[in-house]
Amino acid sequence: MAEQLHPEDIYQTLEYEIVTLKIKPGETISENQLCKRFGISRTPVRTALQRLEQNGFVQIIPCKGTIVTPIDLDIVDQIVYQRTAVESMVLRDFIQVCSPKEYIEIKHKYDLLEEMAQTMTDPDNVDINAFLTLDLEMHSIWFCSMNKWYIWQNLTKPQPDYSRFTRLDVVRANNVPDVLSEHREILRVIREKDLDAIEPLIRQHLYGGLRRMGTQLYAEKYRSYFTGI
């Protein structure tokens, strides 16, 4: 007899699919289809959907169903603002104590990003999550080194607005040249201990998605993904 799925398993699966845009903003999630998909009763499915609603990923509308929430750009902007302030401070502290070994580790992460970028020749088959994971691994080094791992986990945990927006920015590898250029500059800043360059660079880097998406936010393809557009 197959092992019964726990609501946590269903939650984690659906959260991942929403965050990675496999289930898109505005789509309806059917309880019946989920029951068939997971081979379970309605109770664990409803428990998972209720938790998704509590965390802002869906809205459960009586007599209508469960709708994936749109992305709130105001929240995206606020999270970027917060991360810019925090990461600038952490990176400033890190640069002053960075060891040669840590620099080599950061440089290795950058080299892997460059290698991955060279494989992104087919815009329709870009591994968004692999690229973002590697990007975040590079940033995590200075948080870990400065014993700020709790802060890093909170800044990068799955979130219904910022997490999905960052993936939209990677679609078709549109952001790759900018990201590589900015990471090269981060390497230079760390190597040369250029403290004055930290905040402008981190601001440019983290606000890059909003800058690059620009008018695309209003294009028919994406307009329904956002609230207030």
Secondary structure, 3 states (H helix, E strand, C coil): CCCCCCHHHHHHHHHHHHHCCCCCCCCEECHHHHHHHHCCCHHHHHHHHHHHHHCCCEEEECCCEEEECCEEHHHHHHHHHHHHHHHHHHHHHHHCCCCHHHHHHHHHHHHHHHHHHHCCCCHHHCCHHHHHHHHHHHHHHHHHHCCCHHHHHHHHCCCCCHHHHHHHHHHHHCCHHHHHHHHHHHHHHHHHCCHHHHHHHHHHHHCHHHHHHHHHHHCHHHHCCEECC
